[in-house]
Amino acid sequence: MRTLTELFVIGALIYLGWEQSFKERVDQVRERVDQVRAKVTGKQTQAAPQEIVAMTPTPPPPPRIVPGIIREPTPQHGAWRLDPRHRSPLDPPQQSPSPP
C-alpha cells in the first residue's frame, strides 16, 4: 500500500511539473494569497525584491603537498606479458639440462 501511495505522489509531481515549473506555480500561489490578503485586510503587502546574483566559479583548491610521500611512476600496463622470465602454469615445462 505504501509503494502504491509513493507511486501516486511521484506521478502527481510529474504531472504538475510537466507543463509549468514549480517555481512559477509557487509564484502564482503567492500572488493569489497576496490578493486575497489585500482584499481581507484592505492594504497591499509588498514582497521583498529578490536579487539575482551571478554565480562566480570558485577556483579549485591547490593540491596539498605531504612531506615524505614520493609518488613513483606506475609501471606500464601489461608489461608482465612481455617479460621473458614470466612463467605461468600453462607454459610448457622447461627442459632440464641432462647430464652427459
C-alpha positions as CSV (number, residue, x, y, z in Angstrom):
1,M,0.0,0.0,0.0
2,R,2.9,2.3,0.8
3,T,4.5,1.7,-2.5
4,L,1.3,2.5,-4.3
5,T,1.0,5.8,-2.4
6,E,4.6,6.7,-3.3
7,L,4.0,5.9,-6.9
8,F,0.9,8.1,-6.8
9,V,2.7,11.0,-5.2
10,I,5.6,10.7,-7.8
11,G,3.1,10.6,-10.6
12,A,1.3,13.7,-9.3
13,L,4.6,15.6,-9.0
14,I,5.5,14.7,-12.6
15,Y,2.0,15.7,-13.8
16,L,2.2,19.1,-12.0
17,G,5.7,19.9,-13.1
18,W,5.3,18.8,-16.8
19,E,3.9,22.0,-18.3
20,Q,4.9,24.6,-15.8
21,S,7.9,24.7,-13.3
22,F,7.2,24.5,-9.6
23,K,8.8,28.0,-9.1
24,E,6.2,29.5,-11.4
25,R,3.4,27.7,-9.6
26,V,4.7,28.9,-6.2
27,D,4.9,32.5,-7.5
28,Q,1.3,32.3,-8.8
29,V,0.1,31.0,-5.4
30,R,1.9,33.7,-3.6
31,E,0.3,36.4,-5.8
32,R,-3.1,34.9,-5.2
33,V,-2.5,34.8,-1.4
34,D,-1.4,38.4,-1.5
35,Q,-4.5,39.4,-3.5
36,V,-6.8,37.6,-1.0
37,R,-4.9,39.1,1.9
38,A,-5.2,42.6,0.4
39,K,-9.0,42.1,0.0
40,V,-9.4,40.9,3.6
41,T,-7.2,43.5,5.3
42,G,-7.6,46.3,2.8
43,K,-3.9,47.1,2.4
44,Q,-1.3,46.0,-0.1
45,T,1.6,43.9,1.1
46,Q,4.9,44.4,-0.7
47,A,7.1,41.4,-1.4
48,A,10.8,41.9,-0.8
49,P,12.7,42.3,-4.0
50,Q,14.8,39.4,-5.0
51,E,18.2,40.0,-6.4
52,I,19.7,37.6,-8.9
53,V,23.3,37.2,-8.2
54,A,25.5,35.7,-10.9
55,M,27.5,32.7,-9.6
56,T,31.2,33.1,-9.9
57,P,33.1,29.9,-10.1
58,T,35.4,29.2,-7.2
59,P,38.9,28.2,-8.1
60,P,39.9,24.7,-7.2
61,P,42.0,24.4,-4.0
62,P,45.7,23.9,-4.6
63,P,46.9,20.3,-4.1
64,R,48.3,19.5,-0.7
65,I,51.9,18.5,-0.6
66,V,52.5,16.0,2.1
67,P,56.2,15.7,3.1
68,G,57.7,12.2,3.0
69,I,55.4,10.8,0.3
70,I,57.1,10.3,-3.1
71,R,54.9,9.2,-5.9
72,E,56.6,6.6,-8.1
73,P,55.7,6.3,-11.7
74,T,53.3,3.4,-12.4
75,P,54.7,0.5,-14.4
76,Q,53.5,0.0,-18.0
77,H,50.2,-1.9,-18.1
78,G,50.7,-5.4,-19.5
79,A,54.5,-5.3,-19.1
80,W,54.4,-8.6,-17.3
81,R,53.3,-10.3,-20.5
82,L,56.4,-9.1,-22.3
83,D,58.7,-10.3,-19.6
84,P,60.6,-13.4,-20.9
85,R,61.2,-14.7,-17.3
86,H,57.5,-14.7,-16.5
87,R,56.1,-18.3,-16.2
88,S,52.6,-19.4,-15.9
89,P,51.0,-22.8,-15.3
90,L,50.0,-23.1,-18.9
91,D,53.6,-22.7,-20.2
92,P,55.3,-25.9,-21.4
93,P,57.7,-27.4,-18.9
94,Q,61.3,-26.3,-19.2
95,Q,63.8,-28.8,-20.4
96,S,66.2,-29.6,-17.6
97,P,69.8,-30.0,-18.7
98,S,70.5,-33.7,-18.9
99,P,73.8,-34.9,-17.5
100,P,76.3,-36.1,-20.2
